[in-house]
Amino acid sequence: MTPATPVRLFLVDDHPLVRDGLRARLEALPGLCIVGEAGSAAEALAQVDAARPDLMLVDVGMKDMNGIELAALLLARPAPPHVVMLSMYDNPEYVQRALQAGAQGYVLKDAPASEIVAAIEAVAAGGTFLSPAVSKKLFRNQAPRPLLTPRESEILSAIGRGESSKQIARDLGLSVRTVDAHRQSIKRRLGIEGQAELIRYAVEHTRSFGN
């Protein structure tokens, strides 16, 4: 994120104090512009067209409609915003449902501000982000392969074939920056630290991802 191209952010949470806290943590950041907030799914749906957010932080546990249902509605619209779920729950079932609905991030409400910012940056760049605590719990219960998005699986397979980010970007019609964001997301999901370890994992597991 840069001041020249701020991410237009919309907050959705049914607790005013939570929204106030998020706004206080995020509005001072140079790469963000908070363009609206809502206390319910209905309010969010009524405002989203006028606000034109790039990304929405959406609470999972709202009363009128839960955040996962809202995410599915938002992501079915023309030119949908990116969606990051914000939750008190690290239950793998919630996380899987959110990802299946199309959300690209899942962050715990008690996460440090730096983690929420990292999620916004990753998702705004076209990648995905899960809180580390969520990833560990999700993938501990999942075998034999971690849950990657279809795009991440494509990119992991391409890495396993020895393709560079530039080659992958050309083949998939993406920008190099977006491919690099996916690479970072894959490493977070798999608990991998360096590029060499990522390449080794990709080579060893390419067949598991359908190629």
C-alpha positions as CSV (number, residue, x, y, z in Angstrom):
1,M,0.0,0.0,0.0
2,T,1.2,3.5,-0.8
3,P,-0.2,7.0,-0.2
4,A,-0.6,7.4,-4.0
5,T,-2.9,4.4,-4.3
6,P,-4.8,4.1,-1.0
7,V,-6.9,1.0,-0.4
8,R,-10.6,2.1,0.0
9,L,-11.6,0.2,3.2
10,F,-15.2,-0.4,4.6
11,L,-15.8,-1.7,8.1
12,V,-18.7,-4.0,9.0
13,D,-19.3,-4.9,12.7
14,D,-22.4,-4.8,14.8
15,H,-20.5,-3.5,17.8
16,P,-19.8,0.3,17.6
17,L,-16.9,0.1,20.0
18,V,-15.2,-2.5,17.8
19,R,-15.7,-0.3,14.7
20,D,-14.3,2.7,16.7
21,G,-11.3,0.7,17.7
22,L,-10.7,-0.5,14.1
23,R,-11.0,3.0,12.8
24,A,-8.6,4.3,15.4
25,R,-6.0,1.6,14.5
26,L,-6.3,1.9,10.8
27,E,-7.3,5.4,9.7
28,A,-3.9,6.9,10.5
29,L,-2.1,4.5,8.1
30,P,-1.0,6.3,4.9
31,G,-2.0,3.5,2.6
32,L,-5.7,3.3,3.7
33,C,-8.8,5.4,3.2
34,I,-11.8,4.3,5.3
35,V,-14.8,5.1,3.1
36,G,-17.6,3.8,5.2
37,E,-18.8,1.6,8.0
38,A,-21.9,-0.4,8.9
39,G,-23.4,-2.0,11.9
40,S,-25.3,-4.8,10.1
41,A,-25.3,-6.7,6.9
42,A,-28.3,-4.8,5.6
43,E,-26.6,-1.5,6.2
44,A,-23.5,-2.7,4.4
45,L,-25.5,-3.9,1.4
46,A,-27.3,-0.5,1.2
47,Q,-24.0,1.5,1.3
48,V,-21.6,-0.6,-0.7
49,D,-22.4,0.8,-4.1
50,A,-22.0,4.4,-3.1
51,A,-18.9,3.7,-1.0
52,R,-17.1,1.7,-3.7
53,P,-14.7,0.0,-1.4
54,D,-11.7,-2.0,-2.6
55,L,-11.8,-4.2,0.5
56,M,-14.2,-4.8,3.3
57,L,-13.4,-6.0,6.9
58,V,-16.5,-8.0,7.8
59,D,-17.4,-9.4,11.3
60,V,-18.4,-13.1,11.2
61,G,-20.8,-13.0,14.2
62,M,-23.5,-10.5,13.3
63,K,-27.1,-10.8,14.4
64,D,-29.2,-10.0,11.3
65,M,-27.0,-12.0,8.9
66,N,-23.7,-13.6,9.7
67,G,-20.6,-12.2,8.0
68,I,-20.0,-15.4,5.9
69,E,-23.4,-15.0,4.3
70,L,-22.8,-11.3,3.7
71,A,-19.4,-12.1,2.1
72,A,-21.1,-14.5,-0.3
73,L,-23.6,-11.8,-1.3
74,L,-20.9,-9.2,-1.7
75,L,-18.7,-11.4,-3.8
76,A,-21.6,-12.4,-6.1
77,R,-22.0,-8.7,-7.2
78,P,-20.5,-7.2,-10.3
79,A,-16.9,-5.9,-9.6
80,P,-17.0,-7.2,-6.0
81,P,-14.7,-5.9,-3.3
82,H,-12.1,-8.1,-1.6
83,V,-13.4,-9.4,1.7
84,V,-11.4,-10.1,4.9
85,M,-13.3,-11.8,7.7
86,L,-12.8,-10.5,11.2
87,S,-13.7,-13.0,14.0
88,M,-13.4,-14.0,17.6
89,Y,-13.6,-17.7,16.4
90,D,-10.7,-19.8,15.3
91,N,-12.9,-22.8,14.6
92,P,-11.7,-24.5,11.4
93,E,-15.3,-24.9,10.2
94,Y,-15.9,-21.1,10.2
95,V,-12.6,-20.6,8.4
96,Q,-13.4,-23.1,5.7
97,R,-16.9,-21.8,5.2
98,A,-15.5,-18.2,4.9
99,L,-13.0,-19.3,2.2
100,Q,-15.6,-21.3,0.4
101,A,-17.8,-18.2,0.3
102,G,-14.9,-16.4,-1.4
103,A,-13.4,-14.4,1.4
104,Q,-9.6,-14.0,0.9
105,G,-8.6,-13.3,4.5
106,Y,-9.6,-14.4,8.0
107,V,-8.2,-12.5,11.0
108,L,-8.9,-12.9,14.7
109,K,-10.3,-9.8,16.4
110,D,-7.6,-10.0,19.2
111,A,-4.8,-10.0,16.6
112,P,-2.3,-7.2,16.8
113,A,-2.8,-4.2,14.5
114,S,0.2,-5.3,12.4
115,E,-1.5,-8.6,11.6
116,I,-4.7,-6.8,10.4
117,V,-2.6,-4.5,8.3
118,A,-0.7,-7.5,6.8
119,A,-4.0,-9.1,5.9
120,I,-5.2,-5.9,4.2
121,E,-2.0,-5.6,2.3
122,A,-1.9,-9.2,1.2
123,V,-5.6,-9.3,0.1
124,A,-5.5,-5.9,-1.6
125,A,-2.5,-7.2,-3.7
126,G,-4.6,-10.2,-4.8
127,G,-3.3,-12.7,-2.3
128,T,-4.9,-14.4,0.8
129,F,-4.2,-14.2,4.5
130,L,-5.0,-16.3,7.5
131,S,-4.1,-15.4,11.1
132,P,-1.2,-17.7,12.0
133,A,-3.2,-19.1,14.9
134,V,-6.0,-19.9,12.6
135,S,-3.7,-21.5,10.0
136,K,-2.1,-23.8,12.6
137,K,-5.5,-25.0,13.9
138,L,-6.9,-25.4,10.4
139,F,-4.1,-27.3,8.9
140,R,-3.5,-29.5,12.0
141,N,-7.0,-30.9,11.3
142,Q,-6.6,-31.2,7.6
143,A,-4.8,-34.0,5.7
144,P,-3.1,-34.9,3.6
145,R,-2.8,-31.4,2.0
146,P,-3.5,-28.0,3.4
147,L,-6.4,-26.0,2.0
148,L,-5.2,-23.8,-0.8
149,T,-7.4,-21.8,-3.1
150,P,-7.6,-23.0,-6.7
151,R,-5.3,-20.2,-7.9
152,E,-2.7,-20.9,-5.2
153,S,-2.8,-24.6,-6.2
154,E,-2.1,-23.5,-9.8
155,I,0.8,-21.3,-8.7
156,L,2.3,-23.9,-6.4
157,S,2.2,-26.4,-9.3
158,A,3.9,-23.9,-11.6
159,I,6.6,-23.3,-9.0
160,G,7.1,-27.1,-8.9
161,R,7.7,-27.1,-12.6
162,G,10.4,-24.5,-12.1
163,E,8.6,-21.5,-13.5
164,S,9.5,-18.0,-12.3
165,S,7.0,-15.4,-11.1
166,K,7.2,-13.6,-14.5
167,Q,6.4,-16.8,-16.4
168,I,3.5,-17.7,-14.1
169,A,2.1,-14.2,-14.4
170,R,2.3,-14.4,-18.2
171,D,0.7,-17.9,-18.3
172,L,-2.2,-17.0,-15.9
173,G,-2.8,-13.4,-17.1
174,L,-1.8,-11.9,-13.7
175,S,0.7,-9.2,-12.7
176,V,4.0,-10.3,-11.2
177,R,3.0,-8.5,-8.0
178,T,-0.1,-10.6,-7.7
179,V,1.9,-13.8,-8.2
180,D,4.4,-12.7,-5.6
181,A,1.5,-12.0,-3.2
182,H,0.1,-15.5,-3.8
183,R,3.6,-17.0,-3.2
184,Q,3.7,-15.2,0.2
185,S,0.2,-16.4,1.0
186,I,1.2,-20.0,0.1
187,K,4.2,-19.9,2.4
188,R,2.1,-18.6,5.3
189,R,-0.5,-21.3,4.8
190,L,2.1,-24.1,4.6
191,G,4.2,-22.7,7.4
192,I,7.2,-22.3,5.1
193,E,9.8,-19.6,5.6
194,G,12.1,-19.2,2.6
195,Q,11.9,-19.5,-1.1
196,A,14.2,-22.6,-1.3
197,E,11.9,-24.4,1.1
198,L,8.8,-23.4,-1.0
199,I,10.4,-24.6,-4.2
200,R,11.4,-27.9,-2.5
201,Y,7.8,-28.4,-1.2
202,A,6.3,-27.5,-4.6
203,V,8.5,-30.0,-6.4
204,E,7.7,-32.8,-3.9
205,H,3.9,-32.1,-3.9
206,T,3.2,-31.0,-7.5
207,R,1.3,-34.2,-8.2
208,S,-0.9,-33.7,-5.1
209,F,-2.2,-30.5,-6.6
210,G,-3.5,-32.0,-9.8
211,N,-0.5,-31.4,-12.2
